[in-house]
Structure formats: C-alpha cells, structure tokens
Amino acid sequence: MDGSVVPALVALGIASFACRASGFFLMRYAPRSARLDRTLEAMPLCVMLGIVAPAAVRGSVPELVGIAAAGLAMALSGRDLVSALAGVAAVAAARLVVSA
C-alpha cells in the first residue's frame, strides 16, 4: 500500500465521522413531527436504492439475479438485512457460475 493512502483514509474517516456526529447532534434541535419521522424512516430505502440502481441499469446477469433474490427475500422475510445478504450471496453465486 502506498504511504499516501493511509493519511487519505484517516482523513476520510474523520470527515465521515464529523458528518454523522454533527447530524446526530443537530437532530436534537429539530422539532419532531410526523413528516420528519416518515422522512427518517424512508432514508434506509433511499440509500439502498442509490446503491442498487446503478447495478440494475448496467445489469449484467449476476447483478440482475442478485436484485431478484433480494426482492424475493424481502417479500418472504420482510427484513432488510436478510434481503441484502440474499442479494450479495446470489450475486457471488451467479458470478461463480458465469465465470466457470
């Protein structure tokens, strides 16, 4: 690993922590409302869609298999973590099959 990578990773870690910590701190002063609660509940879905959408658009076979598996797992279990793990496992398995 190049010597300049470690300071860059540390700086990025500090910046990421500062963003998260400041958001956590500032939310103490935001008035709670039903609209804010709905927004915060939708955030994990928005983040997951932001991660999955580029793979769906480029869509080679393993990624499409993973998206289908994640959707099926979500429909059956109703749990985000189970769905994400099923999608990752399906992509890994499909890549093994396609590359073989």
Secondary structure, 3 states (H helix, E strand, C coil): CCCCHHHHHHHHHHHHHHHHHHHHHHHHHCCCCHHHHHHHHHHHHHHHHHHHHHHHHHCCHHHHHHHHHHHHHHHHHCCHHHHHHHHHHHHHHHHHHHHC
